[in-house]
Amino acid sequence: LDTAGRTHIDEELMAETAEIEKISKPHETLLVADALTGQDAVNLAKSFASRVTLTGIVLTRVDGDGRGGAALS
């Protein structure tokens, strides 16, 4: 399932995401985050991990930022 547009600052959507996980019982849950968001990608991952069981993360646009902060964090 694709839950595009979910953000850790929208409590209603986060609760809905947790409910989707509870009902669908996925084998794998991947968080897709934009590497250009920097430290906020870490906050996003922590927030999602506190609500759903993440099995991995995919960082997009890692070639667009030479610092690599999100990937290293």
PQR file with spaces between the fields and no chain letter, atoms N, CA, C, O and H, PARSE charges and radii, in Angstrom:
ATOM       1  N    LEU     1       0.837   -1.176    0.000 -0.4000 1.5000
ATOM       2  CA   LEU     1       0.000    0.000    0.000 -0.0000 2.0000
ATOM       3  C    LEU     1       0.879    1.235    0.000  0.5500 1.7000
ATOM       4  O    LEU     1       1.910    1.276    0.671 -0.5500 1.4000
ATOM       5  N    ASP     2       0.475    2.213   -0.736 -0.4000 1.5000
ATOM       6  CA   ASP     2       1.209    3.472   -0.785 -0.0000 2.0000
ATOM       7  C    ASP     2       0.434    4.508    0.022  0.5500 1.7000
ATOM       8  O    ASP     2      -0.709    4.830   -0.302 -0.5500 1.4000
ATOM       9  H    ASP     2      -0.363    2.180   -1.281  0.4000 1.0000
ATOM      10  N    THR     3       1.052    5.019    1.057 -0.4000 1.5000
ATOM      11  CA   THR     3       0.405    6.045    1.886 -0.0000 2.0000
ATOM      12  C    THR     3       1.081    7.389    1.639  0.5500 1.7000
ATOM      13  O    THR     3       1.504    8.071    2.573 -0.5500 1.4000
ATOM      14  H    THR     3       1.980    4.758    1.320  0.4000 1.0000
ATOM      15  N    ALA     4       1.173    7.748    0.387 -0.4000 1.5000
ATOM      16  CA   ALA     4       1.871    8.975   -0.018 -0.0000 2.0000
ATOM      17  C    ALA     4       1.308   10.201    0.683  0.5500 1.7000
ATOM      18  O    ALA     4       0.109   10.301    0.942 -0.5500 1.4000
ATOM      19  H    ALA     4       0.829    7.195   -0.371  0.4000 1.0000
ATOM      20  N    GLY     5       2.202   11.123    0.980 -0.4000 1.5000
ATOM      21  CA   GLY     5       1.794   12.388    1.573 -0.0000 2.0000
ATOM      22  C    GLY     5       1.675   12.376    3.084  0.5500 1.7000
ATOM      23  O    GLY     5       1.261   13.370    3.679 -0.5500 1.4000
ATOM      24  H    GLY     5       3.177   11.042    0.770  0.4000 1.0000
ATOM      25  N    ARG     6       2.030   11.273    3.711 -0.4000 1.5000
ATOM      26  CA   ARG     6       1.971   11.225    5.179 -0.0000 2.0000
ATOM      27  C    ARG     6       3.146   12.003    5.732  0.5500 1.7000
ATOM      28  O    ARG     6       4.263   11.909    5.224 -0.5500 1.4000
ATOM      29  H    ARG     6       2.367   10.465    3.227  0.4000 1.0000
ATOM      30  N    THR     7       2.891   12.756    6.753 -0.4000 1.5000
ATOM      31  CA   THR     7       3.962   13.499    7.399 -0.0000 2.0000
ATOM      32  C    THR     7       3.829   13.372    8.906  0.5500 1.7000
ATOM      33  O    THR     7       2.724   13.271    9.439 -0.5500 1.4000
ATOM      34  H    THR     7       1.983   12.832    7.165  0.4000 1.0000
ATOM      35  N    HIS     8       4.939   13.377    9.570 -0.4000 1.5000
ATOM      36  CA   HIS     8       4.963   13.143   11.008 -0.0000 2.0000
ATOM      37  C    HIS     8       4.324   14.268   11.814  0.5500 1.7000
ATOM      38  O    HIS     8       4.088   14.104   13.011 -0.5500 1.4000
ATOM      39  H    HIS     8       5.836   13.459    9.137  0.4000 1.0000
ATOM      40  N    ILE     9       4.041   15.394   11.192 -0.4000 1.5000
ATOM      41  CA   ILE     9       3.420   16.488   11.943 -0.0000 2.0000
ATOM      42  C    ILE     9       1.895   16.473   11.852  0.5500 1.7000
ATOM      43  O    ILE     9       1.227   17.276   12.502 -0.5500 1.4000
ATOM      44  H    ILE     9       4.233   15.528   10.220  0.4000 1.0000
ATOM      45  N    ASP    10       1.341   15.560   11.045 -0.4000 1.5000
ATOM      46  CA   ASP    10      -0.112   15.442   10.914 -0.0000 2.0000
ATOM      47  C    ASP    10      -0.582   14.235   11.725  0.5500 1.7000
ATOM      48  O    ASP    10      -0.561   13.106   11.237 -0.5500 1.4000
ATOM      49  H    ASP    10       1.884   14.907   10.517  0.4000 1.0000
ATOM      50  N    GLU    11      -1.001   14.480   12.952 -0.4000 1.5000
ATOM      51  CA   GLU    11      -1.351   13.410   13.885 -0.0000 2.0000
ATOM      52  C    GLU    11      -2.487   12.531   13.360  0.5500 1.7000
ATOM      53  O    GLU    11      -2.468   11.316   13.553 -0.5500 1.4000
ATOM      54  H    GLU    11      -1.018   15.398   13.349  0.4000 1.0000
ATOM      55  N    GLU    12      -3.466   13.130   12.703 -0.4000 1.5000
ATOM      56  CA   GLU    12      -4.601   12.354   12.190 -0.0000 2.0000
ATOM      57  C    GLU    12      -4.150   11.344   11.128  0.5500 1.7000
ATOM      58  O    GLU    12      -4.584   10.192   11.138 -0.5500 1.4000
ATOM      59  H    GLU    12      -3.482   14.117   12.546  0.4000 1.0000
ATOM      60  N    LEU    13      -3.282   11.780   10.221 -0.4000 1.5000
ATOM      61  CA   LEU    13      -2.784   10.869    9.193 -0.0000 2.0000
ATOM      62  C    LEU    13      -1.852    9.815    9.781  0.5500 1.7000
ATOM      63  O    LEU    13      -1.826    8.680    9.305 -0.5500 1.4000
ATOM      64  H    LEU    13      -2.929   12.716   10.214  0.4000 1.0000
ATOM      65  N    MET    14      -1.090   10.177   10.808 -0.4000 1.5000
ATOM      66  CA   MET    14      -0.227    9.188   11.457 -0.0000 2.0000
ATOM      67  C    MET    14      -1.057    8.110   12.140  0.5500 1.7000
ATOM      68  O    MET    14      -0.711    6.930   12.080 -0.5500 1.4000
ATOM      69  H    MET    14      -1.112   11.099   11.194  0.4000 1.0000
ATOM      70  N    ALA    15      -2.139    8.501   12.782 -0.4000 1.5000
ATOM      71  CA   ALA    15      -3.029    7.525   13.417 -0.0000 2.0000
ATOM      72  C    ALA    15      -3.658    6.628   12.360  0.5500 1.7000
ATOM      73  O    ALA    15      -3.811    5.425   12.571 -0.5500 1.4000
ATOM      74  H    ALA    15      -2.420    9.460   12.830  0.4000 1.0000
ATOM      75  N    GLU    16      -4.021    7.210   11.227 -0.4000 1.5000
ATOM      76  CA   GLU    16      -4.596    6.425   10.133 -0.0000 2.0000
ATOM      77  C    GLU    16      -3.573    5.432    9.587  0.5500 1.7000
ATOM      78  O    GLU    16      -3.923    4.298    9.261 -0.5500 1.4000
ATOM      79  H    GLU    16      -3.897    8.187   11.055  0.4000 1.0000
ATOM      80  N    THR    17      -2.315    5.851    9.486 -0.4000 1.5000
ATOM      81  CA   THR    17      -1.251    4.969    9.019 -0.0000 2.0000
ATOM      82  C    THR    17      -1.080    3.784    9.960  0.5500 1.7000
ATOM      83  O    THR    17      -0.918    2.651    9.506 -0.5500 1.4000
ATOM      84  H    THR    17      -2.031    6.772    9.751  0.4000 1.0000
ATOM      85  N    ALA    18      -1.114    4.031   11.256 -0.4000 1.5000
ATOM      86  CA   ALA    18      -1.007    2.949   12.239 -0.0000 2.0000
ATOM      87  C    ALA    18      -2.186    1.992   12.107  0.5500 1.7000
ATOM      88  O    ALA    18      -2.019    0.780   12.248 -0.5500 1.4000
ATOM      89  H    ALA    18      -1.245    4.951   11.625  0.4000 1.0000
ATOM      90  N    GLU    19      -3.360    2.520   11.839 -0.4000 1.5000
ATOM      91  CA   GLU    19      -4.552    1.687   11.662 -0.0000 2.0000
ATOM      92  C    GLU    19      -4.442    0.845   10.387  0.5500 1.7000
ATOM      93  O    GLU    19      -4.840   -0.320   10.372 -0.5500 1.4000
ATOM      94  H    GLU    19      -3.495    3.504   11.724  0.4000 1.0000
ATOM      95  N    ILE    20      -3.907    1.433    9.330 -0.4000 1.5000
ATOM      96  CA   ILE    20      -3.699    0.687    8.080 -0.0000 2.0000
ATOM      97  C    ILE    20      -2.768   -0.492    8.331  0.5500 1.7000
ATOM      98  O    ILE    20      -3.019   -1.598    7.852 -0.5500 1.4000
ATOM      99  H    ILE    20      -3.584    2.379    9.342  0.4000 1.0000
ATOM     100  N    GLU    21      -1.690   -0.257    9.082 -0.4000 1.5000
ATOM     101  CA   GLU    21      -0.756   -1.338    9.392 -0.0000 2.0000
ATOM     102  C    GLU    21      -1.447   -2.427   10.205  0.5500 1.7000
ATOM     103  O    GLU    21      -1.258   -3.616    9.947 -0.5500 1.4000
ATOM     104  H    GLU    21      -1.486    0.642    9.470  0.4000 1.0000
ATOM     105  N    LYS    22      -2.234   -2.025   11.169 -0.4000 1.5000
ATOM     106  CA   LYS    22      -2.922   -2.982   12.032 -0.0000 2.0000
ATOM     107  C    LYS    22      -3.858   -3.881   11.224  0.5500 1.7000
ATOM     108  O    LYS    22      -3.925   -5.087   11.463 -0.5500 1.4000
ATOM     109  H    LYS    22      -2.387   -1.059   11.378  0.4000 1.0000
ATOM     110  N    ILE    23      -4.575   -3.296   10.274 -0.4000 1.5000
ATOM     111  CA   ILE    23      -5.539   -4.049    9.475 -0.0000 2.0000
ATOM     112  C    ILE    23      -4.855   -4.898    8.404  0.5500 1.7000
ATOM     113  O    ILE    23      -5.229   -6.052    8.196 -0.5500 1.4000
ATOM     114  H    ILE    23      -4.520   -2.316   10.080  0.4000 1.0000
ATOM     115  N    SER    24      -3.860   -4.335    7.728 -0.4000 1.5000
ATOM     116  CA   SER    24      -3.244   -5.024    6.586 -0.0000 2.0000
ATOM     117  C    SER    24      -2.160   -6.024    6.980  0.5500 1.7000
ATOM     118  O    SER    24      -1.856   -6.935    6.209 -0.5500 1.4000
ATOM     119  H    SER    24      -3.556   -3.398    7.897  0.4000 1.0000
ATOM     120  N    LYS    25      -1.575   -5.870    8.160 -0.4000 1.5000
ATOM     121  CA   LYS    25      -0.520   -6.766    8.653 -0.0000 2.0000
ATOM     122  C    LYS    25       0.555   -7.029    7.585  0.5500 1.7000
ATOM     123  O    LYS    25       0.730   -8.169    7.155 -0.5500 1.4000
ATOM     124  H    LYS    25      -1.821   -5.130    8.786  0.4000 1.0000
ATOM     125  N    PRO    26       1.263   -5.994    7.164 -0.5600 1.5000
ATOM     126  CA   PRO    26       2.250   -6.159    6.084  0.2800 2.0000
ATOM     127  C    PRO    26       3.462   -6.979    6.527  0.5500 1.7000
ATOM     128  O    PRO    26       3.805   -7.024    7.709 -0.5500 1.4000
ATOM     129  N    HIS    27       4.098   -7.621    5.554 -0.4000 1.5000
ATOM     130  CA   HIS    27       5.333   -8.360    5.827 -0.0000 2.0000
ATOM     131  C    HIS    27       6.530   -7.418    5.868  0.5500 1.7000
ATOM     132  O    HIS    27       7.532   -7.685    6.531 -0.5500 1.4000
ATOM     133  H    HIS    27       3.820   -7.584    4.594  0.4000 1.0000
ATOM     134  N    GLU    28       6.402   -6.325    5.155 -0.4000 1.5000
ATOM     135  CA   GLU    28       7.491   -5.358    5.085 -0.0000 2.0000
ATOM     136  C    GLU    28       6.895   -3.955    5.021  0.5500 1.7000
ATOM     137  O    GLU    28       5.894   -3.726    4.343 -0.5500 1.4000
ATOM     138  H    GLU    28       5.588   -6.108    4.616  0.4000 1.0000
ATOM     139  N    THR    29       7.514   -3.027    5.726 -0.4000 1.5000
ATOM     140  CA   THR    29       7.074   -1.634    5.709 -0.0000 2.0000
ATOM     141  C    THR    29       8.289   -0.754    5.464  0.5500 1.7000
ATOM     142  O    THR    29       9.199   -0.686    6.291 -0.5500 1.4000
ATOM     143  H    THR    29       8.327   -3.213    6.277  0.4000 1.0000
ATOM     144  N    LEU    30       8.292   -0.087    4.326 -0.4000 1.5000
ATOM     145  CA   LEU    30       9.402    0.779    3.953 -0.0000 2.0000
ATOM     146  C    LEU    30       8.978    2.235    4.033  0.5500 1.7000
ATOM     147  O    LEU    30       7.894    2.603    3.581 -0.5500 1.4000
ATOM     148  H    LEU    30       7.553   -0.143    3.655  0.4000 1.0000
ATOM     149  N    LEU    31       9.823    3.040    4.598 -0.4000 1.5000
ATOM     150  CA   LEU    31       9.623    4.483    4.618 -0.0000 2.0000
ATOM     151  C    LEU    31      10.446    5.067    3.482  0.5500 1.7000
ATOM     152  O    LEU    31      11.650    4.821    3.398 -0.5500 1.4000
ATOM     153  H    LEU    31      10.704    2.741    4.965  0.4000 1.0000
ATOM     154  N    VAL    32       9.815    5.830    2.615 -0.4000 1.5000
ATOM     155  CA   VAL    32      10.514    6.498    1.517 -0.0000 2.0000
ATOM     156  C    VAL    32      10.616    7.974    1.882  0.5500 1.7000
ATOM     157  O    VAL    32       9.606    8.649    2.080 -0.5500 1.4000
ATOM     158  H    VAL    32       8.837    6.029    2.684  0.4000 1.0000
ATOM     159  N    ALA    33      11.850    8.466    1.966 -0.4000 1.5000
ATOM     160  CA   ALA    33      12.081    9.849    2.385 -0.0000 2.0000
ATOM     161  C    ALA    33      13.036   10.541    1.415  0.5500 1.7000
ATOM     162  O    ALA    33      13.892    9.901    0.804 -0.5500 1.4000
ATOM     163  H    ALA    33      12.671    7.918    1.804  0.4000 1.0000
ATOM     164  N    ASP    34      12.879   11.821    1.291 -0.4000 1.5000
ATOM     165  CA   ASP    34      13.728   12.649    0.442 -0.0000 2.0000
ATOM     166  C    ASP    34      14.989   13.016    1.222  0.5500 1.7000
ATOM     167  O    ASP    34      14.906   13.647    2.275 -0.5500 1.4000
ATOM     168  H    ASP    34      12.184   12.341    1.788  0.4000 1.0000
ATOM     169  N    ALA    35      16.133   12.630    0.717 -0.4000 1.5000
ATOM     170  CA   ALA    35      17.398   12.909    1.403 -0.0000 2.0000
ATOM     171  C    ALA    35      17.670   14.402    1.527  0.5500 1.7000
ATOM     172  O    ALA    35      18.409   14.825    2.416 -0.5500 1.4000
ATOM     173  H    ALA    35      16.200   12.118   -0.138  0.4000 1.0000
ATOM     174  N    LEU    36      17.082   15.201    0.648 -0.4000 1.5000
ATOM     175  CA   LEU    36      17.327   16.640    0.681 -0.0000 2.0000
ATOM     176  C    LEU    36      16.663   17.320    1.872  0.5500 1.7000
ATOM     177  O    LEU    36      16.932   18.492    2.137 -0.5500 1.4000
ATOM     178  H    LEU    36      16.481   14.857   -0.074  0.4000 1.0000
ATOM     179  N    THR    37      15.806   16.611    2.590 -0.4000 1.5000
ATOM     180  CA   THR    37      15.185   17.214    3.775 -0.0000 2.0000
ATOM     181  C    THR    37      16.146   17.233    4.953  0.5500 1.7000
ATOM     182  O    THR    37      15.844   17.828    5.987 -0.5500 1.4000
ATOM     183  H    THR    37      15.587   15.659    2.375  0.4000 1.0000
ATOM     184  N    GLY    38      17.288   16.596    4.813 -0.4000 1.5000
ATOM     185  CA   GLY    38      18.321   16.638    5.848 -0.0000 2.0000
ATOM     186  C    GLY    38      17.889   16.023    7.162  0.5500 1.7000
ATOM     187  O    GLY    38      17.351   14.916    7.192 -0.5500 1.4000
ATOM     188  H    GLY    38      17.534   16.112    3.973  0.4000 1.0000
ATOM     189  N    GLN    39      18.124   16.741    8.248 -0.4000 1.5000
ATOM     190  CA   GLN    39      17.835   16.243    9.593 -0.0000 2.0000
ATOM     191  C    GLN    39      16.356   15.935    9.778  0.5500 1.7000
ATOM     192  O    GLN    39      16.007   15.072   10.584 -0.5500 1.4000
ATOM     193  H    GLN    39      18.562   17.640    8.224  0.4000 1.0000
ATOM     194  N    ASP    40      15.488   16.615    9.055 -0.4000 1.5000
ATOM     195  CA   ASP    40      14.053   16.352    9.183 -0.0000 2.0000
ATOM     196  C    ASP    40      13.714   14.935    8.728  0.5500 1.7000
ATOM     197  O    ASP    40      12.722   14.367    9.185 -0.5500 1.4000
ATOM     198  H    ASP    40      15.771   17.316    8.401  0.4000 1.0000
ATOM     199  N    ALA    41      14.523   14.351    7.832 -0.4000 1.5000
ATOM     200  CA   ALA    41      14.307   12.961    7.422 -0.0000 2.0000
ATOM     201  C    ALA    41      14.510   12.026    8.613  0.5500 1.7000
ATOM     202  O    ALA    41      13.829   11.007    8.730 -0.5500 1.4000
ATOM     203  H    ALA    41      15.329   14.813    7.461  0.4000 1.0000
ATOM     204  N    VAL    42      15.436   12.370    9.484 -0.4000 1.5000
ATOM     205  CA   VAL    42      15.668   11.577   10.697 -0.0000 2.0000
ATOM     206  C    VAL    42      14.469   11.702   11.633  0.5500 1.7000
ATOM     207  O    VAL    42      14.005   10.707   12.189 -0.5500 1.4000
ATOM     208  H    VAL    42      15.989   13.198    9.388  0.4000 1.0000
ATOM     209  N    ASN    43      13.974   12.913   11.805 -0.4000 1.5000
ATOM     210  CA   ASN    43      12.792   13.120   12.646 -0.0000 2.0000
ATOM     211  C    ASN    43      11.589   12.378   12.084  0.5500 1.7000
ATOM     212  O    ASN    43      10.807   11.794   12.834 -0.5500 1.4000
ATOM     213  H    ASN    43      14.352   13.722   11.353  0.4000 1.0000
ATOM     214  N    LEU    44      11.442   12.401   10.770 -0.4000 1.5000
ATOM     215  CA   LEU    44      10.361   11.682   10.104 -0.0000 2.0000
ATOM     216  C    LEU    44      10.465   10.185   10.381  0.5500 1.7000
ATOM     217  O    LEU    44       9.474    9.546   10.735 -0.5500 1.4000
ATOM     218  H    LEU    44      12.078   12.875   10.161  0.4000 1.0000
ATOM     219  N    ALA    45      11.660    9.628   10.222 -0.4000 1.5000
ATOM     220  CA   ALA    45      11.866    8.195   10.445 -0.0000 2.0000
ATOM     221  C    ALA    45      11.584    7.816   11.894  0.5500 1.7000
ATOM     222  O    ALA    45      10.953    6.790   12.152 -0.5500 1.4000
ATOM     223  H    ALA    45      12.465   10.148    9.935  0.4000 1.0000
ATOM     224  N    LYS    46      12.038    8.622   12.833 -0.4000 1.5000
ATOM     225  CA   LYS    46      11.788    8.338   14.252 -0.0000 2.0000
ATOM     226  C    LYS    46      10.300    8.365   14.560  0.5500 1.7000
ATOM     227  O    LYS    46       9.796    7.516   15.296 -0.5500 1.4000
ATOM     228  H    LYS    46      12.551    9.455   12.624  0.4000 1.0000
ATOM     229  N    SER    47       9.603    9.336   14.000 -0.4000 1.5000
ATOM     230  CA   SER    47       8.172    9.458   14.245 -0.0000 2.0000
ATOM     231  C    SER    47       7.411    8.270   13.674  0.5500 1.7000
ATOM     232  O    SER    47       6.546    7.703   14.341 -0.5500 1.4000
ATOM     233  H    SER    47      10.013   10.026   13.402  0.4000 1.0000
ATOM     234  N    PHE    48       7.732    7.891   12.441 -0.4000 1.5000
ATOM     235  CA   PHE    48       7.062    6.742   11.836 -0.0000 2.0000
ATOM     236  C    PHE    48       7.396    5.462   12.592  0.5500 1.7000
ATOM     237  O    PHE    48       6.521    4.625   12.814 -0.5500 1.4000
ATOM     238  H    PHE    48       8.435    8.351   11.899  0.4000 1.0000
ATOM     239  N    ALA    49       8.651    5.306   12.986 -0.4000 1.5000
ATOM     240  CA   ALA    49       9.059    4.096   13.700 -0.0000 2.0000
ATOM     241  C    ALA    49       8.368    3.968   15.050  0.5500 1.7000
ATOM     242  O    ALA    49       8.212    2.860   15.562 -0.5500 1.4000
ATOM     243  H    ALA    49       9.361    5.985   12.805  0.4000 1.0000
ATOM     244  N    SER    50       7.958    5.075   15.626 -0.4000 1.5000
ATOM     245  CA   SER    50       7.249    5.007   16.909 -0.0000 2.0000
ATOM     246  C    SER    50       5.785    4.607   16.726  0.5500 1.7000
ATOM     247  O    SER    50       5.128    4.211   17.689 -0.5500 1.4000
ATOM     248  H    SER    50       8.085    5.976   15.210  0.4000 1.0000
ATOM     249  N    ARG    51       5.271    4.706   15.502 -0.4000 1.5000
ATOM     250  CA   ARG    51       3.858    4.397   15.236 -0.0000 2.0000
ATOM     251  C    ARG    51       3.658    3.088   14.486  0.5500 1.7000
ATOM     252  O    ARG    51       2.669    2.389   14.712 -0.5500 1.4000
ATOM     253  H    ARG    51       5.804    5.028   14.719  0.4000 1.0000
ATOM     254  N    VAL    52       4.591    2.745   13.588 -0.4000 1.5000
ATOM     255  CA   VAL    52       4.477    1.525   12.787 -0.0000 2.0000
ATOM     256  C    VAL    52       5.809    0.781   12.827  0.5500 1.7000
ATOM     257  O    VAL    52       6.838    1.352   13.186 -0.5500 1.4000
ATOM     258  H    VAL    52       5.394    3.312   13.403  0.4000 1.0000
ATOM     259  N    THR    53       5.778   -0.477   12.459 -0.4000 1.5000
ATOM     260  CA   THR    53       6.990   -1.287   12.441 -0.0000 2.0000
ATOM     261  C    THR    53       7.683   -1.107   11.096  0.5500 1.7000
ATOM     262  O    THR    53       7.245   -1.663   10.089 -0.5500 1.4000
ATOM     263  H    THR    53       4.942   -0.941   12.167  0.4000 1.0000
ATOM     264  N    LEU    54       8.753   -0.340   11.080 -0.4000 1.5000
ATOM     265  CA   LEU    54       9.506   -0.125    9.848 -0.0000 2.0000
ATOM     266  C    LEU    54      10.523   -1.236    9.670  0.5500 1.7000
ATOM     267  O    LEU    54      11.213   -1.613   10.618 -0.5500 1.4000
ATOM     268  H    LEU    54       9.109    0.111   11.898  0.4000 1.0000
ATOM     269  N    THR    55      10.617   -1.761    8.449 -0.4000 1.5000
ATOM     270  CA   THR    55      11.628   -2.770    8.155 -0.0000 2.0000
ATOM     271  C    THR    55      12.770   -2.196    7.327  0.5500 1.7000
ATOM     272  O    THR    55      13.784   -2.860    7.110 -0.5500 1.4000
ATOM     273  H    THR    55      10.057   -1.454    7.679  0.4000 1.0000
ATOM     274  N    GLY    56      12.602   -0.962    6.866 -0.4000 1.5000
ATOM     275  CA   GLY    56      13.663   -0.341    6.091 -0.0000 2.0000
ATOM     276  C    GLY    56      13.301    1.071    5.680  0.5500 1.7000
ATOM     277  O    GLY    56      12.174    1.529    5.869 -0.5500 1.4000
ATOM     278  H    GLY    56      11.778   -0.423    7.043  0.4000 1.0000
ATOM     279  N    ILE    57      14.285    1.749    5.114 -0.4000 1.5000
ATOM     280  CA   ILE    57      14.073    3.111    4.629 -0.0000 2.0000
ATOM     281  C    ILE    57      14.729    3.244    3.267  0.5500 1.7000
ATOM     282  O    ILE    57      15.810    2.704    3.030 -0.5500 1.4000
ATOM     283  H    ILE    57      15.201    1.378    4.961  0.4000 1.0000
ATOM     284  N    VAL    58      14.069    3.964    2.380 -0.4000 1.5000
ATOM     285  CA   VAL    58      14.602    4.267    1.058 -0.0000 2.0000
ATOM     286  C    VAL    58      14.769    5.778    0.990  0.5500 1.7000
ATOM     287  O    VAL    58      13.808    6.524    1.175 -0.5500 1.4000
ATOM     288  H    VAL    58      13.191    4.402    2.573  0.4000 1.0000
ATOM     289  N    LEU    59      15.986    6.224    0.727 -0.4000 1.5000
ATOM     290  CA   LEU    59      16.246    7.656    0.582 -0.0000 2.0000
ATOM     291  C    LEU    59      16.328    7.989   -0.899  0.5500 1.7000
ATOM     292  O    LEU    59      17.109    7.391   -1.638 -0.5500 1.4000
ATOM     293  H    LEU    59      16.767    5.618    0.577  0.4000 1.0000
ATOM     294  N    THR    60      15.522    8.942   -1.322 -0.4000 1.5000
ATOM     295  CA   THR    60      15.552    9.378   -2.712 -0.0000 2.0000
ATOM     296  C    THR    60      16.419   10.624   -2.831  0.5500 1.7000
ATOM     297  O    THR    60      16.673   11.314   -1.844 -0.5500 1.4000
ATOM     298  H    THR    60      14.888    9.428   -0.721  0.4000 1.0000
ATOM     299  N    ARG    61      16.859   10.898   -4.024 -0.4000 1.5000
ATOM     300  CA   ARG    61      17.639   12.090   -4.364 -0.0000 2.0000
ATOM     301  C    ARG    61      18.913   12.243   -3.528  0.5500 1.7000
ATOM     302  O    ARG    61      19.308   13.358   -3.188 -0.5500 1.4000
ATOM     303  H    ARG    61      16.653   10.338   -4.826  0.4000 1.0000
ATOM     304  N    VAL    62      19.546   11.126   -3.204 -0.4000 1.5000
ATOM     305  CA   VAL    62      20.789   11.204   -2.427 -0.0000 2.0000
ATOM     306  C    VAL    62      21.922   11.832   -3.234  0.5500 1.7000
ATOM     307  O    VAL    62      22.916   12.284   -2.666 -0.5500 1.4000
ATOM     308  H    VAL    62      19.225   10.220   -3.480  0.4000 1.0000
ATOM     309  N    ASP    63      21.774   11.858   -4.548 -0.4000 1.5000
ATOM     310  CA   ASP    63      22.809   12.461   -5.385 -0.0000 2.0000
ATOM     311  C    ASP    63      22.703   13.983   -5.436  0.5500 1.7000
ATOM     312  O    ASP    63      23.563   14.642   -6.019 -0.5500 1.4000
ATOM     313  H    ASP    63      20.967   11.490   -5.009  0.4000 1.0000
ATOM     314  N    GLY    64      21.664   14.542   -4.835 -0.4000 1.5000
ATOM     315  CA   GLY    64      21.455   15.981   -4.901 -0.0000 2.0000
ATOM     316  C    GLY    64      22.045   16.759   -3.744  0.5500 1.7000
ATOM     317  O    GLY    64      21.967   17.987   -3.725 -0.5500 1.4000
ATOM     318  H    GLY    64      20.965   14.006   -4.362  0.4000 1.0000
ATOM     319  N    ASP    65      22.635   16.070   -2.778 -0.4000 1.5000
ATOM     320  CA   ASP    65      23.164   16.753   -1.600 -0.0000 2.0000
ATOM     321  C    ASP    65      24.514   16.144   -1.241  0.5500 1.7000
ATOM     322  O    ASP    65      24.591   14.972   -0.874 -0.5500 1.4000
ATOM     323  H    ASP    65      22.698   15.073   -2.794  0.4000 1.0000
ATOM     324  N    GLY    66      25.557   16.922   -1.343 -0.4000 1.5000
ATOM     325  CA   GLY    66      26.896   16.428   -1.071 -0.0000 2.0000
ATOM     326  C    GLY    66      27.176   16.145    0.390  0.5500 1.7000
ATOM     327  O    GLY    66      28.138   15.449    0.713 -0.5500 1.4000
ATOM     328  H    GLY    66      25.494   17.874   -1.641  0.4000 1.0000
ATOM     329  N    ARG    67      26.349   16.675    1.275 -0.4000 1.5000
ATOM     330  CA   ARG    67      26.603   16.502    2.704 -0.0000 2.0000
ATOM     331  C    ARG    67      26.190   15.119    3.197  0.5500 1.7000
ATOM     332  O    ARG    67      26.886   14.536    4.028 -0.5500 1.4000
ATOM     333  H    ARG    67      25.567   17.240    1.012  0.4000 1.0000
ATOM     334  N    GLY    68      25.087   14.584    2.710 -0.4000 1.5000
ATOM     335  CA   GLY    68      24.664   13.239    3.083 -0.0000 2.0000
ATOM     336  C    GLY    68      24.184   13.095    4.506  0.5500 1.7000
ATOM     337  O    GLY    68      24.207   11.992    5.053 -0.5500 1.4000
ATOM     338  H    GLY    68      24.521   15.057    2.034  0.4000 1.0000
ATOM     339  N    GLY    69      23.748   14.182    5.125 -0.4000 1.5000
ATOM     340  CA   GLY    69      23.347   14.147    6.532 -0.0000 2.0000
ATOM     341  C    GLY    69      22.250   13.156    6.844  0.5500 1.7000
ATOM     342  O    GLY    69      22.340   12.434    7.838 -0.5500 1.4000
ATOM     343  H    GLY    69      23.730   15.078    4.681  0.4000 1.0000
ATOM     344  N    ALA    70      21.218   13.100    6.023 -0.4000 1.5000
ATOM     345  CA   ALA    70      20.106   12.182    6.284 -0.0000 2.0000
ATOM     346  C    ALA    70      20.575   10.739    6.199  0.5500 1.7000
ATOM     347  O    ALA    70      20.179    9.906    7.015 -0.5500 1.4000
ATOM     348  H    ALA    70      21.144   13.686    5.216  0.4000 1.0000
ATOM     349  N    ALA    71      21.414   10.440    5.218 -0.4000 1.5000
ATOM     350  CA   ALA    71      21.894    9.071    5.042 -0.0000 2.0000
ATOM     351  C    ALA    71      22.800    8.648    6.195  0.5500 1.7000
ATOM     352  O    ALA    71      22.748    7.500    6.637 -0.5500 1.4000
ATOM     353  H    ALA    71      21.735   11.116    4.555  0.4000 1.0000
ATOM     354  N    LEU    72      23.619    9.557    6.677 -0.4000 1.5000
ATOM     355  CA   LEU    72      24.543    9.227    7.756 -0.0000 2.0000
ATOM     356  C    LEU    72      23.851    9.150    9.109  0.5500 1.7000
ATOM     357  O    LEU    72      24.298    8.427    9.999 -0.5500 1.4000
ATOM     358  H    LEU    72      23.661   10.490    6.318  0.4000 1.0000
ATOM     359  N    SER    73      22.771    9.889    9.264 -0.4000 1.5000
ATOM     360  CA   SER    73      22.058    9.892   10.541 -0.0000 2.0000
ATOM     361  C    SER    73      21.216    8.657   10.668  0.5500 1.7000
ATOM     362  O    SER    73      20.537    8.475   11.678 -0.5500 1.4000
ATOM     363  H    SER    73      22.408   10.477    8.541  0.4000 1.0000
